[in-house]
Structure formats: structure tokens, C-alpha cells
Amino acid sequence: MERYGTNDVPAPSACSIQAAKSLAVRLSAPETAQLDHAAVERLIETDGRDILCCRPARCM
């Protein structure tokens, strides 16, 4: 039986790691410091959901 190449398959957590890094950048941005508490919570809620629900296809 022929082996399938797995080099093109992303790591299962790659998308979530990318989304978490993106959220960290957004949270440390000067524009975010200007937001009120509720707006920052909404940002974390929506972007945090992306981290939890990430599928590899969404990262490409």
C-alpha cells in the first residue's frame, strides 16, 4: 500500500495558535487601550470563540 504524504497537513492546533497570537496583538494595540471595558470583553468573546472553534481551512 502506498503511503500518503503528510507534509502538507497543518498541525491540529496551528489555526488556534495563529488566532491566539492575533488576539494578543489586537489586545496590545494602542487602539484597544482606547476602548471601554465592555468593548474589550466583546473583542475577547468574538476572537476567543475563533480560537476555540478554529478549523485548519479557516487559516489558509
Secondary structure as GFF3:
##gff-version 3
##sequence-region A 1 60
A	DSSP	alpha_helix	14	27	.	.	.	ID=ss1
A	DSSP	alpha_helix	30	33	.	.	.	ID=ss2
A	DSSP	alpha_helix	37	53	.	.	.	ID=ss3
A	DSSP	alpha_helix	56	59	.	.	.	ID=ss4
###
